[in-house]
Amino acid sequence: HVQLVESGGGSVQAAGSLRLSCAASGYTGPGYDYTISWFRQAPGKEREGVAALYTGCGVINYADSVKDRYTISQDNTKNTLFLQMDRLKPEYTALHYCAADKFVHLRNWSIGSWAFWGQGTQVTVS
């Protein structure tokens, strides 16, 4: 079982930056490799995957909608995931979630495929 806690959300002006964090606990850390990702859900829209990373080798996948604006990374302990968001647009206003699963491929954006979710952190761009 994996517990995920997001932080770092807030309000920012267009073209600004924010850095989100996702603290993972449970079956995590070296030797417990899994796929971890960021999703976002804008008001009135479906939740969409934006970036994913496999903790074992660090392979990364981005959705086309956020390439060159979002950067996903992990710390050396593999217990914290980051999402650096640059040149933000108002349409990026959304609740951002961290998700994890041991068996999901990092190109799989299907929400039902991911076993563990955080509570989300709000990002508001004005």
ChimeraX attribute file (.defattr): number of C-alpha atoms within 10 A of each C-alpha:
attribute: neighborCount
match mode: 1-to-1
recipient: residues
	/A:1	11
	/A:2	16
	/A:3	16
	/A:4	23
	/A:5	18
	/A:6	24
	/A:7	19
	/A:8	14
	/A:9	18
	/A:10	14
	/A:11	14
	/A:12	17
	/A:13	13
	/A:14	16
	/A:15	13
	/A:16	14
	/A:17	17
	/A:18	18
	/A:19	16
	/A:20	22
	/A:21	21
	/A:22	26
	/A:23	16
	/A:24	22
	/A:25	15
	/A:26	11
	/A:27	15
	/A:28	18
	/A:29	17
	/A:30	12
	/A:31	10
	/A:32	12
	/A:33	17
	/A:34	21
	/A:35	22
	/A:36	28
	/A:37	28
	/A:38	27
	/A:39	21
	/A:40	23
	/A:41	18
	/A:42	17
	/A:43	11
	/A:44	7
	/A:45	9
	/A:46	10
	/A:47	18
	/A:48	17
	/A:49	26
	/A:50	23
	/A:51	26
	/A:52	30
	/A:53	24
	/A:54	22
	/A:55	25
	/A:56	14
	/A:57	9
	/A:58	14
	/A:59	12
	/A:60	18
	/A:61	20
	/A:62	20
	/A:63	15
	/A:64	9
	/A:65	11
	/A:66	16
	/A:67	12
	/A:68	11
	/A:69	13
	/A:70	20
	/A:71	19
	/A:72	23
	/A:73	20
	/A:74	18
	/A:75	10
	/A:76	10
	/A:77	11
	/A:78	21
	/A:79	18
	/A:80	19
	/A:81	25
	/A:82	21
	/A:83	23
	/A:84	14
	/A:85	19
	/A:86	17
	/A:87	13
	/A:88	22
	/A:89	17
	/A:90	14
	/A:91	12
	/A:92	19
	/A:93	20
	/A:94	22
	/A:95	18
	/A:96	27
	/A:97	25
	/A:98	30
	/A:99	28
	/A:100	26
	/A:101	20
	/A:102	18
	/A:103	12
	/A:104	17
	/A:105	17
	/A:106	21
	/A:107	17
	/A:108	13
	/A:109	20
	/A:110	11
	/A:111	14
	/A:112	7
	/A:113	14
	/A:114	19
	/A:115	14
	/A:116	15
	/A:117	21
	/A:118	20
	/A:119	14
	/A:120	22
	/A:121	21
	/A:122	21
	/A:123	21
	/A:124	20
	/A:125	20
	/A:126	14
